Amino acid sequence: MAQDDTSAHLVEVFKALANPVRLQVLQWLRDPEAHFPVATGIADPHEVGVCVSHIQAKLGLAQSTVSAYMASLERAGLVRSTRVGKWTHYKRDEERISRLVDVLGRSL
């Protein structure tokens, strides 16, 4: 990745994480069983992720707001989305998060 690309990506990541709600969701997704009712889910939270409806219910925010927050985290490469039927599930992208930590260590 070129330096300009790296800097632009880091800015995108920092913007996504600057919002305390998005940061909290990312932290919750690290251990979905501890934070979401995964027993009532239709997919494995580690394989597919947590249903956006569970994230929305925990946050108590409008669906459109939660969708915008999750889209921001996905653009930053921090989460991946998967459709299961009509539902979107989100999980952390641990590989990209690990690479991000490595890039931060070399860039800052």
C-alpha positions in Angstrom: 0.0 0.0 0.0 1.4 3.4 -1.0 1.9 6.0 1.8 -1.0 8.2 0.6 -3.2 5.1 0.5 -2.1 4.1 4.0 -2.7 7.6 5.3 -6.2 7.8 3.7 -7.1 4.4 5.2 -5.9 5.4 8.6 -8.0 8.5 8.5 -11.0 6.4 7.5 -10.4 4.1 10.5 -9.9 6.9 12.9 -13.1 8.6 11.7 -15.0 5.4 12.3 -13.5 4.9 15.7 -13.9 8.5 16.8 -17.6 7.9 17.4 -18.0 6.3 20.8 -21.0 4.2 19.8 -19.2 2.7 16.8 -16.2 2.0 19.1 -18.5 0.3 21.6 -20.1 -1.9 19.0 -16.7 -3.0 17.7 -15.7 -3.9 21.3 -19.0 -5.8 21.8 -18.4 -7.8 18.6 -15.1 -9.0 20.0 -17.1 -11.3 22.4 -20.6 -11.6 20.9 -21.9 -14.2 23.4 -21.2 -11.8 26.3 -23.1 -8.9 24.7 -25.9 -10.2 22.4 -28.6 -12.8 22.6 -26.8 -15.2 20.3 -29.0 -18.1 21.3 -31.9 -16.5 19.6 -29.9 -15.7 16.5 -30.3 -17.6 13.2 -26.5 -17.8 12.5 -23.3 -18.6 14.4 -21.9 -15.3 15.7 -18.3 -16.4 15.1 -18.9 -17.7 11.6 -21.4 -15.2 10.3 -21.7 -12.4 12.9 -24.3 -10.7 14.9 -27.6 -9.8 13.4 -28.0 -6.0 12.9 -31.4 -6.3 14.7 -29.6 -7.4 17.9 -27.1 -4.6 17.6 -30.0 -2.1 17.1 -31.9 -3.5 20.1 -28.8 -3.2 22.4 -28.1 0.3 21.2 -31.7 1.5 21.3 -31.2 3.5 18.1 -33.1 3.8 14.9 -32.3 1.1 12.3 -31.1 3.8 9.8 -28.6 5.1 12.4 -27.3 1.6 13.2 -27.0 0.8 9.5 -25.0 4.0 8.9 -22.7 3.2 11.8 -22.1 -0.3 10.6 -21.5 0.9 7.1 -18.8 3.3 8.4 -17.1 0.4 10.3 -17.3 -1.8 7.2 -15.8 1.0 4.9 -12.9 1.3 7.4 -12.3 -2.5 7.1 -13.1 -3.2 10.8 -16.1 -5.4 10.2 -17.6 -7.6 7.5 -21.2 -8.0 6.6 -23.0 -11.2 5.5 -26.6 -11.5 4.4 -28.6 -14.4 5.8 -32.1 -14.2 4.3 -33.3 -10.7 4.8 -31.0 -10.0 7.7 -27.5 -8.5 7.7 -25.0 -9.9 10.2 -21.7 -8.2 11.2 -18.5 -9.6 12.6 -15.1 -8.1 13.2 -12.5 -8.6 10.5 -9.8 -9.8 12.8 -7.3 -10.2 9.9 -7.7 -6.6 8.8 -7.7 -5.3 12.4 -4.4 -7.1 13.0 -2.9 -5.6 9.8 -4.1 -2.2 10.9 -2.4 -2.6 14.3 0.8 -3.5 12.4 0.5 -0.5 10.1 0.0 1.8 13.1 3.1 0.4 14.7 5.1 1.2 11.6 3.4 4.5 10.7 3.2 6.4 14.0 
